[in-house]
Amino acid sequence: MTGSEVVVLGLGVTGRAIALHLLAIGVSFAVLVDDARPDESEWAAAHAVELVTGARSAAAVARAAAATMLVPSPGVPESHPALAAAIAAGVPVRSEIDLAAELARVPIVAVTGTNGKTSVTTLITDMLLASGVRAESAGNIGRPLIEAVHDDVDVIVAEVSSFQLRFTPTFAPRVAVYLNVAEDHLDWHGSFEAYARAKAGIFAHQVPGDVLVYNADDALVHDLARGAPARRVGFSVDPDATSGFRLAQGELLDADSRALVRVEELRATAPYEVANVLAAAAAALEAGATSDGVRISAANFERLPHRARFVGKAGGVTFVDDSKATNPHATRAAVQAYDSVVLIAGGRNKGLDLSRLRPVAPNLRAVVAIGEAAPEVEAAFGDLVPVERAASMRAAVRCAASRAEAGDTVLLSPACASFDWYSGYAERGDDFATEVGRLIREEGDDGDAD
């Protein structure tokens, strides 16, 4: 090791995209991984990439500390020995999105927030496309930004996570969107303050000619936005709001008080969903969308999979899959969209305080606790509403159905990650839908909505 190489930490989707970029520009680099899976070893060999296993070993840590730059994959925590050593040694640490942004030939609209990132990213892209603007989604939504920046488009809309934003010394999107902030990923960031600071990196390096779209209803986001160097555009669903993109008398208005779309035209009308439309509209219009494109896209936008999606009905009870809700903030918003809920919650907690769910107790008929966090769910609700534990999704669905009454909603909104029982929130949501489908067939209900 001569101190003249870049070190990439991790070889997942993002790590491979970084490696291909470094190969293309002829930079000397090595990839460190804790344990190489067979597919990683095969990929590295096929591309003549130096793959070093045992990333926590003394030799690998020393290599990271002597690098000219270290690029961590998003899932690598700051506490990882190789990353920690690089930081301590003063090695420049840059995320993939930071490298990608400096290569971009078109404006980037970047979206972050504890909840709603994927929906808003998708909606902004749809609004631009409906306006005749060649746009595509990238980043945390799926395809690495460092690949997308080479595409022949007019605008790139990037979902960016706190993990990606943690190491962004230059990242400056033309339009930044900060949706909300609540406790999440504390097991990764170490504290809520560190998490919120990482999110604020989305606008830290903008200039006055850029735009920050921010949630005026979120006290911390509003406070953080005060220090933004860019022009600020707020959005709000507060009925008393008089400026910015806002909701007034059943209409969504732009900052000049022009009507964009009526709430009754939207397919999803929970307060947080209306807020998402306002945020997307503000960002899309700044990036070149037309009012007609915004209205058409907003009126036709469907909830994404595993985000408060209707699954079916049985015995007059509606079943809804909100498996993507992996923190209390998301679950609270979901529960508050319904009058009477039997909640299925639990999974693998991310170091979060589940007692923050207690304010939704008036909306709950009962709670079914699942997964590793079942005891924490029970502790959060046990003195407020009936709580039962279930050892499988099948048992959870049956238990919830037995507790529900006609007109109720059985809501899978776990407030936790899924990695105790499943490979991800999608598999968890699919299992829920499978069990609901089995129950519907047994009940002889066709599962259609009213």
C-alpha positions as CSV (number, residue, x, y, z in Angstrom):
1,M,0.0,0.0,0.0
2,T,1.6,3.3,-1.1
3,G,-1.1,5.7,0.0
4,S,-2.0,6.5,-3.6
5,E,-5.2,4.5,-4.0
6,V,-8.9,5.0,-3.3
7,V,-10.6,2.5,-1.0
8,V,-14.2,1.5,-1.6
9,L,-15.9,-0.1,1.4
10,G,-18.6,-2.6,0.4
11,L,-19.4,-4.3,-2.8
12,G,-23.2,-4.2,-3.1
13,V,-25.1,-2.4,-5.8
14,T,-23.6,0.9,-4.8
15,G,-20.1,-0.4,-4.3
16,R,-20.1,-2.0,-7.8
17,A,-21.3,1.2,-9.4
18,I,-18.5,3.1,-7.7
19,A,-16.0,0.5,-8.8
20,L,-17.1,0.7,-12.4
21,H,-16.8,4.5,-12.3
22,L,-13.3,4.3,-10.9
23,L,-12.3,1.7,-13.5
24,A,-13.7,4.0,-16.2
25,I,-11.6,6.9,-15.1
26,G,-8.4,4.9,-14.5
27,V,-8.1,5.4,-10.8
28,S,-6.2,2.9,-8.7
29,F,-8.4,1.4,-6.0
30,A,-9.2,-1.6,-3.8
31,V,-12.5,-2.8,-2.4
32,L,-12.7,-3.9,1.2
33,V,-15.5,-6.2,2.5
34,D,-16.0,-8.0,5.7
35,D,-16.8,-11.3,4.1
36,A,-16.9,-11.8,0.4
37,R,-20.0,-13.6,-0.9
38,P,-19.5,-15.9,-3.9
39,D,-21.2,-13.4,-6.3
40,E,-19.0,-10.6,-5.0
41,S,-15.8,-12.6,-5.6
42,E,-17.0,-13.6,-9.1
43,W,-17.9,-10.0,-9.9
44,A,-14.5,-8.7,-8.7
45,A,-12.6,-11.3,-10.7
46,A,-14.6,-10.7,-13.8
47,H,-13.8,-7.0,-13.7
48,A,-10.2,-7.3,-12.5
49,V,-11.0,-5.5,-9.2
50,E,-8.9,-6.1,-6.2
51,L,-11.2,-7.4,-3.5
52,V,-9.8,-7.5,0.1
53,T,-11.7,-9.6,2.7
54,G,-11.6,-9.0,6.4
55,A,-12.2,-5.3,6.3
56,R,-12.0,-5.1,10.1
57,S,-8.5,-6.6,10.2
58,A,-5.5,-4.5,11.2
59,A,-4.1,-4.7,7.7
60,A,-7.3,-3.6,6.1
61,V,-7.9,-0.8,8.6
62,A,-4.3,0.5,8.0
63,R,-5.0,0.5,4.3
64,A,-8.2,2.5,4.8
65,A,-6.3,5.0,6.9
66,A,-3.6,5.5,4.2
67,A,-6.0,5.9,1.3
68,T,-6.3,9.1,-0.8
69,M,-10.1,8.8,-0.5
70,L,-12.6,6.4,1.0
71,V,-16.0,5.8,-0.5
72,P,-18.3,3.8,1.9
73,S,-21.4,2.0,0.7
74,P,-24.6,3.4,2.3
75,G,-25.1,0.5,4.7
76,V,-21.6,0.8,6.3
77,P,-21.9,2.5,9.7
78,E,-19.5,5.2,10.8
79,S,-18.4,2.9,13.6
80,H,-16.9,0.4,11.2
81,P,-13.2,0.1,12.0
82,A,-12.0,0.9,8.5
83,L,-14.3,3.9,8.1
84,A,-13.5,5.2,11.6
85,A,-9.8,4.8,11.0
86,A,-10.0,6.8,7.7
87,I,-11.9,9.6,9.4
88,A,-9.4,9.7,12.3
89,A,-6.5,9.9,9.8
90,G,-8.1,12.8,7.9
91,V,-8.8,10.7,4.8
92,P,-11.4,12.4,2.6
93,V,-14.6,10.4,2.9
94,R,-17.2,10.8,0.1
95,S,-20.4,9.0,-0.6
96,E,-21.5,7.8,-4.0
97,I,-24.0,10.6,-4.5
98,D,-21.3,13.2,-3.7
99,L,-19.1,11.8,-6.5
100,A,-22.0,11.5,-8.9
101,A,-23.3,15.0,-8.4
102,E,-20.0,16.5,-9.7
103,L,-20.4,14.5,-12.9
104,A,-24.0,15.5,-13.6
105,R,-24.6,17.4,-16.8
106,V,-28.3,18.2,-15.9
107,P,-30.0,19.5,-12.8
108,I,-30.5,17.2,-9.9
109,V,-33.6,17.3,-7.7
110,A,-32.8,15.5,-4.5
111,V,-35.4,14.3,-2.0
112,T,-34.8,13.3,1.6
113,G,-36.9,12.9,4.8
114,T,-37.6,10.2,7.4
115,N,-40.8,9.2,5.5
116,G,-42.2,9.7,2.0
117,K,-39.0,9.9,0.1
118,T,-39.8,7.2,-2.5
119,S,-43.4,8.5,-3.1
120,V,-42.3,12.1,-3.6
121,T,-39.3,11.1,-5.8
122,T,-41.7,9.1,-8.0
123,L,-44.3,11.8,-8.0
124,I,-41.8,14.5,-9.0
125,T,-40.6,12.4,-11.8
126,D,-44.1,11.7,-13.0
127,M,-45.0,15.4,-12.9
128,L,-42.0,16.3,-15.0
129,L,-42.7,13.5,-17.5
130,A,-46.3,14.6,-17.7
131,S,-45.0,18.1,-18.5
132,G,-42.8,16.9,-21.4
133,V,-39.6,17.1,-19.4
134,R,-37.3,14.1,-19.9
135,A,-36.8,12.9,-16.3
136,E,-35.8,9.8,-14.4
137,S,-35.6,8.6,-10.8
138,A,-32.4,7.4,-9.3
139,G,-30.5,7.1,-6.0
140,N,-31.9,5.3,-3.0
141,I,-35.0,4.5,-5.0
142,G,-33.1,1.8,-6.9
143,R,-30.4,2.7,-9.5
144,P,-27.2,4.4,-8.3
145,L,-27.0,8.1,-9.1
146,I,-23.4,7.6,-10.4
147,E,-24.9,5.5,-13.2
148,A,-27.8,7.8,-14.0
149,V,-25.8,10.9,-14.4
150,H,-24.6,9.7,-17.8
151,D,-28.1,9.3,-19.2
152,D,-29.6,11.5,-21.9
153,V,-32.3,13.2,-19.8
154,D,-33.2,16.7,-18.8
155,V,-33.5,16.2,-15.0
156,I,-32.6,13.5,-12.6
157,V,-34.7,13.1,-9.5
158,A,-32.7,11.4,-6.7
159,E,-33.9,9.9,-3.5
160,V,-31.1,10.3,-1.0
161,S,-30.9,8.7,2.5
162,S,-29.2,9.9,5.6
163,F,-26.6,7.2,5.1
164,Q,-25.7,8.7,1.7
165,L,-25.9,12.3,2.9
166,R,-23.6,11.7,5.9
167,F,-20.5,12.1,3.7
168,T,-21.2,14.8,1.2
169,P,-18.7,17.6,1.3
170,T,-19.8,19.0,-2.0
171,F,-23.3,17.7,-2.8
172,A,-25.5,20.6,-4.0
173,P,-28.7,19.6,-5.9
174,R,-30.4,22.3,-8.0
175,V,-33.6,21.6,-6.0
176,A,-33.5,20.0,-2.5
177,V,-36.6,18.6,-0.8
178,Y,-36.6,18.0,3.0
179,L,-39.8,16.3,3.8
180,N,-39.7,15.6,7.5
181,V,-37.5,14.3,10.3
182,A,-38.3,12.0,13.2
183,E,-36.3,9.3,15.0
184,D,-35.0,6.6,12.7
185,H,-31.7,4.7,12.1
186,L,-30.4,5.6,15.6
187,D,-28.6,2.3,15.6
188,W,-26.6,3.6,12.6
189,H,-26.2,7.3,13.4
190,G,-25.9,7.0,17.2
191,S,-28.2,9.9,18.0
192,F,-31.2,11.8,16.7
193,E,-29.1,15.0,16.4
194,A,-26.5,13.2,14.2
195,Y,-29.3,11.8,12.1
196,A,-31.0,15.2,11.6
197,R,-27.6,16.8,10.8
198,A,-27.0,14.2,8.1
199,K,-30.3,14.8,6.5
200,A,-29.6,18.6,6.5
201,G,-26.6,17.8,4.3
202,I,-29.1,17.9,1.4
203,F,-29.0,21.7,1.3
204,A,-25.7,22.5,3.2
205,H,-23.8,23.2,0.0
206,Q,-26.4,24.8,-2.2
207,V,-26.0,28.4,-3.4
208,P,-28.5,31.3,-3.6
209,G,-29.6,30.3,-7.1
210,D,-30.7,26.8,-5.9
211,V,-34.0,26.0,-4.2
212,L,-34.8,24.3,-0.9
213,V,-38.4,22.9,-0.6
214,Y,-39.1,22.2,3.0
215,N,-41.9,21.1,5.3
216,A,-43.1,24.2,7.2
217,D,-45.2,22.0,9.5
218,D,-42.2,20.1,10.8
219,A,-40.7,22.3,13.6
220,L,-37.2,20.9,13.3
221,V,-37.1,21.0,9.5
222,H,-38.4,24.5,9.6
223,D,-35.7,25.5,12.0
224,L,-32.9,23.8,10.1
225,A,-34.1,25.4,6.9
226,R,-33.5,28.9,8.3
227,G,-29.8,28.4,7.8
228,A,-30.1,27.2,4.2
229,P,-28.1,29.2,1.7
230,A,-30.6,28.5,-1.1
231,R,-34.0,30.2,-1.8
232,R,-36.6,28.6,0.5
233,V,-40.0,27.4,-0.6
234,G,-42.2,25.9,2.2
235,F,-45.2,23.6,2.0
236,S,-47.9,23.1,4.6
237,V,-51.2,21.4,5.2
238,D,-51.9,23.6,8.2
239,P,-55.3,25.3,7.5
240,D,-53.9,28.6,8.9
241,A,-50.9,28.7,6.5
242,T,-50.9,31.8,4.3
243,S,-47.7,31.4,2.3
244,G,-45.9,28.8,0.3
245,F,-47.5,25.7,-1.2
246,R,-50.5,25.0,0.9
247,L,-53.9,23.5,1.3
248,A,-56.9,26.0,1.4
249,Q,-60.6,25.2,1.2
250,G,-60.0,21.8,-0.4
251,E,-57.5,23.0,-3.0
252,L,-53.8,22.7,-3.2
253,L,-52.3,26.1,-4.0
254,D,-48.9,27.1,-5.2
255,A,-46.8,29.9,-3.7
256,D,-48.7,32.5,-5.7
257,S,-52.0,31.2,-4.5
258,R,-52.9,29.6,-7.8
259,A,-54.9,26.4,-7.7
260,L,-53.1,23.2,-8.7
261,V,-55.5,20.4,-7.9
262,R,-58.5,19.8,-5.7
263,V,-58.1,17.3,-2.8
264,E,-61.1,15.4,-4.1
265,E,-59.3,14.7,-7.3
266,L,-56.5,12.9,-5.5
267,R,-56.6,9.1,-5.0
268,A,-54.8,9.3,-1.6
269,T,-55.9,12.0,0.7
270,A,-54.4,11.4,4.2
271,P,-52.8,14.6,5.5
272,Y,-49.3,13.2,5.0
273,E,-50.2,12.2,1.4
274,V,-51.5,15.7,0.6
275,A,-48.3,17.1,2.0
276,N,-46.3,14.8,-0.3
277,V,-48.2,16.1,-3.3
278,L,-47.5,19.7,-2.2
279,A,-43.8,19.0,-1.8
280,A,-43.6,17.2,-5.2
281,A,-45.5,20.0,-6.9
282,A,-43.2,22.7,-5.5
283,A,-40.1,20.8,-6.5
284,A,-41.4,19.8,-10.0
285,L,-42.4,23.3,-10.9
286,E,-39.0,24.6,-9.9
287,A,-37.4,21.9,-12.2
288,G,-39.5,22.7,-15.2
289,A,-42.9,21.1,-14.8
290,T,-46.1,22.8,-15.9
291,S,-49.2,23.3,-13.8
292,D,-51.1,21.0,-16.1
293,G,-48.5,18.3,-15.7
294,V,-48.6,18.7,-12.0
295,R,-52.4,18.4,-11.9
296,I,-52.6,15.4,-14.2
297,S,-49.9,13.5,-12.4
298,A,-51.2,14.3,-8.9
299,A,-54.7,13.2,-9.9
300,N,-53.5,9.9,-11.3
301,F,-50.9,9.0,-8.7
302,E,-51.4,5.7,-6.9
303,R,-50.0,4.7,-3.6
304,L,-46.8,2.7,-4.1
305,P,-46.6,-0.9,-3.0
306,H,-46.6,-1.5,0.8
307,R,-47.5,2.1,1.5
308,A,-51.0,2.1,3.0
309,R,-52.2,-0.1,0.1
310,F,-55.6,-1.7,0.2
311,V,-55.3,-5.5,0.3
312,G,-58.9,-6.7,0.6
313,K,-62.0,-7.0,2.8
314,A,-63.4,-9.9,4.9
315,G,-66.4,-9.7,7.2
316,G,-66.7,-6.0,6.7
317,V,-63.1,-5.4,7.8
318,T,-60.6,-3.7,5.5
319,F,-57.0,-4.9,5.4
320,V,-54.2,-2.4,4.5
321,D,-50.5,-3.1,3.9
322,D,-48.2,-0.4,5.2
323,S,-45.2,-2.6,5.6
324,K,-42.9,0.3,4.5
325,A,-43.6,2.1,7.8
326,T,-40.5,1.1,9.6
327,N,-40.4,3.8,12.3
328,P,-43.0,5.2,14.7
329,H,-43.4,8.5,12.8
330,A,-44.6,6.6,9.7
331,T,-46.9,4.4,11.8
332,R,-48.5,7.3,13.6
333,A,-49.3,9.0,10.4
334,A,-50.8,5.8,8.9
335,V,-53.0,5.0,12.0
336,Q,-54.3,8.6,12.1
337,A,-55.7,8.2,8.6
338,Y,-58.3,5.7,9.9
339,D,-61.0,6.0,12.6
340,S,-60.8,2.5,14.1
341,V,-57.7,0.3,13.6
342,V,-56.4,-3.1,14.7
343,L,-52.7,-2.5,14.4
344,I,-50.1,-5.2,13.6
345,A,-46.8,-3.8,14.7
346,G,-43.3,-5.0,15.6
347,G,-40.3,-6.5,13.9
348,R,-36.7,-5.5,14.5
349,N,-36.4,-2.2,16.3
350,K,-33.7,0.2,15.1
351,G,-33.0,1.7,18.4
352,L,-36.2,3.8,18.4
353,D,-38.6,4.7,21.2
354,L,-41.8,2.8,20.4
355,S,-43.6,4.6,23.2
356,R,-43.9,7.4,20.6
357,L,-46.8,5.4,19.2
358,R,-48.9,6.0,22.3
359,P,-50.7,9.1,21.0
360,V,-52.6,7.0,18.4
361,A,-54.2,4.8,21.1
362,P,-57.6,6.6,20.6
363,N,-57.6,5.3,17.0
364,L,-57.0,1.7,18.1
365,R,-59.3,-1.1,18.9
366,A,-56.4,-3.5,19.6
367,V,-52.8,-4.2,18.8
368,V,-51.1,-7.4,17.6
369,A,-47.4,-7.4,18.4
370,I,-45.0,-9.4,16.2
371,G,-41.3,-10.1,15.9
372,E,-38.3,-9.3,18.1
373,A,-39.9,-6.1,19.2
374,A,-43.1,-7.6,20.4
375,P,-42.3,-7.0,24.1
376,E,-41.6,-3.3,23.3
377,V,-44.9,-3.0,21.4
378,E,-46.7,-4.6,24.2
379,A,-45.0,-2.2,26.7
380,A,-46.0,0.8,24.6
381,F,-49.7,0.0,24.5
382,G,-50.4,-2.5,27.2
383,D,-52.0,-0.1,29.6
384,L,-54.0,1.7,26.8
385,V,-55.5,-0.9,24.5
386,P,-55.7,-4.7,24.3
387,V,-52.4,-6.3,23.0
388,E,-51.8,-9.8,21.9
389,R,-48.6,-11.4,20.6
390,A,-48.4,-13.5,17.4
391,A,-45.6,-15.8,16.4
392,S,-46.2,-15.6,12.7
393,M,-47.9,-13.4,10.1
394,R,-50.6,-16.0,9.7
395,A,-51.3,-15.9,13.4
396,A,-51.1,-12.1,13.4
397,V,-53.7,-11.7,10.6
398,R,-56.1,-14.2,12.3
399,C,-55.7,-12.5,15.6
400,A,-56.3,-9.1,14.2
401,A,-59.3,-10.2,12.2
402,S,-60.8,-11.8,15.4
403,R,-60.4,-8.5,17.2
404,A,-61.7,-6.3,14.4
405,E,-65.4,-5.3,14.0
406,A,-67.2,-4.4,10.8
407,G,-66.0,-1.0,9.6
408,D,-62.5,-1.4,11.2
409,T,-59.2,-1.4,9.4
410,V,-56.6,-4.1,10.1
411,L,-53.4,-2.2,9.4
412,L,-49.9,-3.7,9.0
413,S,-47.8,-0.7,10.0
414,P,-44.9,-2.2,11.9
415,A,-42.9,0.8,13.1
416,C,-39.9,-1.5,12.9
417,A,-37.6,-3.1,10.3
418,S,-38.4,-6.5,8.9
419,F,-35.1,-8.3,9.2
420,D,-36.0,-10.6,12.1
421,W,-38.5,-12.6,10.0
422,Y,-38.0,-11.3,6.4
423,S,-35.4,-10.2,3.9
424,G,-37.1,-6.8,3.6
425,Y,-40.4,-4.8,4.1
426,A,-41.6,-6.0,0.7
427,E,-41.5,-9.7,1.6
428,R,-43.2,-8.8,4.9
429,G,-46.0,-7.0,3.1
430,D,-46.4,-9.8,0.5
431,D,-46.7,-12.3,3.4
432,F,-49.4,-10.2,4.9
433,A,-51.3,-10.0,1.6
434,T,-51.0,-13.8,1.2
435,E,-52.5,-14.4,4.6
436,V,-55.2,-11.9,4.1
437,G,-56.0,-13.5,0.8
438,R,-56.3,-16.9,2.5
439,L,-58.6,-15.5,5.1
440,I,-60.8,-13.8,2.5
441,R,-61.2,-17.1,0.6
442,E,-62.2,-18.9,3.8
443,E,-64.6,-16.1,4.6
444,G,-66.1,-16.3,1.1
445,D,-65.6,-12.5,0.6
446,D,-64.6,-11.3,-2.8
447,G,-62.2,-8.8,-1.3
448,D,-63.3,-5.9,-3.3
449,A,-63.5,-2.4,-1.8
450,D,-66.9,-0.8,-1.3
